[in-house]
Amino acid sequence: MGRSFVVNMLLGAAIPLCMTLGSGVALYVALQSSLNASTQILREQAMIAAANNLKLRFVDAETGQRGYVITGSEEFLLPYEQSRSSFVLLHDRVLSMIEDQPAQRERLSEARQLFERWQAEAATVSIERRRAGLATPDMDNFERGKQLVDSFRLLMDEFTEAANLRLQEEQQASIALGHRANLIAIAGFGSALLAALVLWLLLANRTSLTVNGITQAAKRMTEGDWRTRAPELGSDELAAMARAFNLMAERLETMVGAEKEARQSLAKHVDDMVASRTKEMLAMNHLVEMLQSCHLRDEAIQVLRSVLPSVFTNASGALLLRDEEGERYTIRVAWGEQAGQVEIAVAEVDCWSLRRGKPYEVSSQVGSGVVCGHIKPQAGNHYCTPLTAHGNTLGVLHTSLPDNRHTEWESCKQLTQAVAEQVSLSLANIQLRERLQQQSVRDPLTGLYNRRYLEESIQRELTRAKRESSTLSVIMLDLDHFKRINDDYGHSAGDKVLVVVSELLRNALRGEDLVCRFGGEEFTLIMPGATLEVAAQRAEQLRCAIERLTVDLGDDTALTVTSSLGIAAYPDHGDDAQALLDLADDALYKAKHAGRNQVAIAML
Ligand SMILES: Nc1nc2c(ncn2[C@@H]2O[C@H](COP(=O)(O)OP(=O)(O)OP(=O)(O)O)[C@@H](O)[C@H]2O)c(=O)[nH]1
């Protein structure tokens, strides 16, 4: 664990500061010593000056004493007295200045003793002699005085020399202290300055490394390089700042990565949705085109079976269509999980959208609800919408999505509604076309095919019989004395007889046989694949059945009727449709002329 940046900063400031303080103290001490030395020099100089003064006082006192002794003039005694008293004062002052110099004190005490001895032994004696009127100088006294003065001078010279010596020492010491102070000032403050500079450079370098690292990393990040990181140097606050930056960068990288992933996933989702919608739209367009080309409801159901599952690629579903009788609905198309429900009949009460006449939904969006009985399995989201056209309900379109795909539910419902509208429209058109077609080929009274359809059909069937080397028989049937029924019981009774006989004919023949009302009370039967013999047998059976028929008119009146039948067959009677019809008609007339209620075969 390294030192913190703040501690480094404080150390960076404290070290030069301490060095400066240390230098200051050392400088102060050196200066103080220098000051002491200077004071000492001044004292020594003052002492030398005082020693010289003492010598001067002694000389003045001697000069005054000698002047008085030689001249006898009293005026010489004044300087003598003054010098004497000032000598004492000056001596005491000098003595107080050299308390710490015992050798000098001794010299000075000795000098005073010499001065006092000079006064006592030379000066006072000579002055007294002069006062006593002795003008002749006492040579012994004079000699003694001179010796004492010389001794005094020698002593004071020693004193001055010693003081001068001390003065020189003090001056040298002062110079040395001055040099030392200079050295301290230069070395101390210089090294403190250098230390401050070095520490500042270190701290600046440390700071700039981290700050530049972070700045560069931030710049690279703004240019899109989210993986870049700042260098984490050391373990101080700057390193903590770099670590915090890197943590932030890591978070940003994670966030940017997540945002990028989300964007990509959203783009993929949108692409998928667009692709899915495009596919659905293409499939729906295909469905609409195909339905528009259908002429029959069964054709439309075939188209819906093959195309509807590709329209709803993600959803299960079923298409329920109303039966022709209009009472029930049958699941005509089913896909996905509903695939097993095909051809199951469903009552109107089993579908809530049929009951209510509007779309019905059970999903997590609308909360819980009762699932329609025709939906199996019942788990998941379900949507039923009625197929309606011109106020009629044609069926129901139902779609389902599992619970885990609820995000697609809204678009699934919209697609279901759009497809339901298209299918309704197409089915309504087909039904209308079928109805018009039926009306154009069917006889409105009996529901049998009309003569126009007969003429088209016989040609087609004959061509097929020729192609397949098969046979085809034509029976012309005419009710006997039908005019009488009309006349006797009314036209509506005649109509009823026609309807009942038509029903009999329709039920008696095979599915591929055609029963047509040729006109009035005359019927034509086309029997593909039937030989002349088979046709003759069938004609006889029909004749008998009609003969046995009883038509109840509702007022306790029951009618019976007979019929005459003529037969012609391919290839027995040729391969021309009109010729076969004519031959069968001829045979019919032959049966009429033969007494009616019988079967006649065309001439071979
Ligand atoms: N009720 C009714 N009568 C029809 C219809 N079409 C034709 N008829 C009548 O059928 C009768 C046909 O009479 P005819 O051609 O004389 O033949 P017929 O009375 O059956 O006598 P034969 O054929 O010789 O046995 C006419 O009276 C027509 O008016 C129809 O749609 N309804």
The ligand as an SDF file (V2000), in Angstrom:
LIG
                    3D

 32 34  0  0  0  0  0  0  0  0999 V2000
  -98.6620  -27.6780  -64.3150 N   0  0  0  0  0  0  0  0  0  0  0  0
  -97.7940  -27.5660  -65.3180 C   0  0  0  0  0  0  0  0  0  0  0  0
  -98.1470  -27.9370  -66.4820 N   0  0  0  0  0  0  0  0  0  0  0  0
  -97.2880  -27.8810  -67.5440 C   0  0  0  0  0  0  0  0  0  0  0  0
  -96.0230  -27.3880  -67.3640 C   0  0  0  0  0  0  0  0  0  0  0  0
  -95.3630  -27.4210  -68.5720 N   0  0  0  0  0  0  0  0  0  0  0  0
  -96.2470  -27.9550  -69.4480 C   0  0  0  0  0  0  0  0  0  0  0  0
  -97.4390  -28.2350  -68.8340 N   0  0  0  0  0  0  0  0  0  0  0  0
  -98.6090  -28.7830  -69.3850 C   0  0  0  0  0  0  0  0  0  0  0  0
  -98.4090  -30.1140  -69.7650 O   0  0  0  0  0  0  0  0  0  0  0  0
  -99.3800  -30.4220  -70.7640 C   0  0  0  0  0  0  0  0  0  0  0  0
  -98.8130  -31.1910  -71.8750 C   0  0  0  0  0  0  0  0  0  0  0  0
  -99.8350  -31.6610  -72.6080 O   0  0  0  0  0  0  0  0  0  0  0  0
  -99.6120  -32.4550  -73.8770 P   0  0  0  0  0  0  0  0  0  0  0  0
  -98.4530  -31.9700  -74.6220 O   0  0  0  0  0  0  0  0  0  0  0  0
 -100.8570  -32.4360  -74.5870 O   0  0  0  0  0  0  0  0  0  0  0  0
  -99.3480  -33.9060  -73.4560 O   0  0  0  0  0  0  0  0  0  0  0  0
 -100.1160  -34.8740  -72.5300 P   0  0  0  0  0  0  0  0  0  0  0  0
 -101.3380  -34.2640  -72.0180 O   0  0  0  0  0  0  0  0  0  0  0  0
  -99.1730  -35.2820  -71.4090 O   0  0  0  0  0  0  0  0  0  0  0  0
 -100.4030  -36.0690  -73.3610 O   0  0  0  0  0  0  0  0  0  0  0  0
  -99.3880  -37.0920  -73.8140 P   0  0  0  0  0  0  0  0  0  0  0  0
  -98.0220  -36.5510  -73.7030 O   0  0  0  0  0  0  0  0  0  0  0  0
  -99.6880  -37.3720  -75.1930 O   0  0  0  0  0  0  0  0  0  0  0  0
  -99.5520  -38.2190  -72.9250 O   0  0  0  0  0  0  0  0  0  0  0  0
  -99.9110  -29.0900  -71.2070 C   0  0  0  0  0  0  0  0  0  0  0  0
 -101.2640  -28.9710  -70.7490 O   0  0  0  0  0  0  0  0  0  0  0  0
  -99.0600  -28.0530  -70.6190 C   0  0  0  0  0  0  0  0  0  0  0  0
  -99.7420  -26.8880  -70.2790 O   0  0  0  0  0  0  0  0  0  0  0  0
  -95.6350  -26.9410  -66.0980 C   0  0  0  0  0  0  0  0  0  0  0  0
  -94.5450  -26.4770  -65.8160 O   0  0  0  0  0  0  0  0  0  0  0  0
  -96.5610  -27.0590  -65.0970 N   0  0  0  0  0  0  0  0  0  0  0  0
  1  2  1  0
  2  3  2  0
  2 32  1  0
  3  4  1  0
  4  5  2  0
  4  8  1  0
  5  6  1  0
  5 30  1  0
  6  7  2  0
  7  8  1  0
  8  9  1  0
  9 10  1  0
  9 28  1  0
 10 11  1  0
 11 12  1  0
 11 26  1  0
 12 13  1  0
 13 14  1  0
 14 15  2  0
 14 16  1  0
 14 17  1  0
 17 18  1  0
 18 19  2  0
 18 20  1  0
 18 21  1  0
 21 22  1  0
 22 23  2  0
 22 24  1  0
 22 25  1  0
 26 27  1  0
 26 28  1  0
 28 29  1  0
 30 31  2  0
 30 32  1  0
M  END
$$$$
